[in-house]
């Protein structure tokens, strides 16, 4: 690809992002509000553990090409909703569509194949495998992953070479290229976060779901992680992430969804959210001292 | 003390028919436990599927030998599916519980009196191995000698001076087939574990949720590993049944499975040659210790009051158990394992 082409593509991405932002500018900051071009749209999603209702979301849409933050106090049901949407948990009821197709019946691995890839709150590096193998295992449609084809070297060798080049490019971008032959278990916590994100990109996802990407990451690395997340948007991916850190949300999120007690209580741009009394109530309790209202 | 006899016995057994059974069963376990992380505590039952599948088909149903082999393999696949479908979606320890229970059910069904006219109950079945030995190229009346190798009425002696190896014609045929099977299994597994398929298995061993999040159907891979390991286990059952020319239910107890684990861990799990080396070493040490103690008692080096020859068996297992504990403390990765790999924190 020539430089001018790359530039043109980047311009397209920036434009797409700008367009998404403009589209969101007209969206009212109310829970469950409709978006112009949702990549993900969930309706009536409910998950109960016995008598405890962990998630009960009436409606939620995520705009394509944006970075959306999912926030809320501990126990609000953010991770449970994440698990439901990515197929890692089954809802008691509810439906949702991902990229125009019903995703309710898809299992976790099918969601990943459909283009929605998640990371985990506690990073899941495959510790006793090399960093490169961690990347290669994520490559989609490798024929050699079928039992019969695995036996015949020639059937998957070519694909493997291509995947390896792609993996090394991604590792380069995430500053892990020199670690590619180390075991993933030998990486630091922050490097594992980077590896997990790089690994997710091997699948060329349409949407990336990050479960607390900043948890336990030192400030220096935080900045670089933020840049990487912004790059995802520039490349046309949609990002939904769970986070607590309001500074980070202000810096990168285009849209914020606030959950409390299993429900979406409000949505809006970061500025709208930080001045919303319902959010303060949700975090500090409805009857906290010095309530503004 | 006849050291020549002690070492000859130990080395003869280190590559002999019994060792082959353990090596093959442990290769199957290596696919399941070593590479995929599946805790199958019922490998003895997979061996029983092979052994009883063969024996029942040939003796009770009167069908040809190869049908017996086919039935044994199919029974192992059926058992893998039966155990895997309900448990492989659950956490790893459920498979362990279910397989250990299933193995006991299989053993108790085999020894129950309900079907004893077919299964022979606790006496087991014999009389199915003749078609196998009829295929043997080794005759029991061969007599020849060449350099240090000699054959006397079908008994092979390889005399290396310091030690000698001796095998009957039946042992030789079992060993030929057994070692050929091991060679085939290791070649096929070698190709598989170094393929992208094998990489997915290792990923599942490390963290199946992560592998699932990367778009792999973890359940299908675990099932494939369980079936392949079970098929290899059934093959070990064939070798076991044929080498003893009978099947007995109580030989397929949970101890049998645990010895497969000992062999696998001793040699090094997730190492291609681990099970073979582990089995050879285990049977070498077992025979070395028992023969040494027996010889010492016979030579009255150990006072008669301290240890009788009946107590040698349990003492040897005690010593091997102690050895296993020391191995796990000082070399937890086994003989062939990679310590650097094992020392990584596994979450």
Interface residues (C-beta under 8 A of the other chain):
Chain A: X86 X88 X107 X108 X109 X110 X112 X113 X117 X118 X119 X120 X122 X124 X125 X126 X127 X128 X129 X133 X136 X137 X138 X140 X142 X143 X144 X145 X146 X147 X149 X150 X151 X153 X156 X160 X183 X185 X186 X199 X200 X202 X203
Chain B: X188 X191 X192 X195 X196 X197 X198 X199 X200 X202 X203 X205 X206 X207 X209 X210 X211 X212 X213 X214 X215 X216 X217 X218 X224 X340 X341 X342 X344 X345 X346 X347
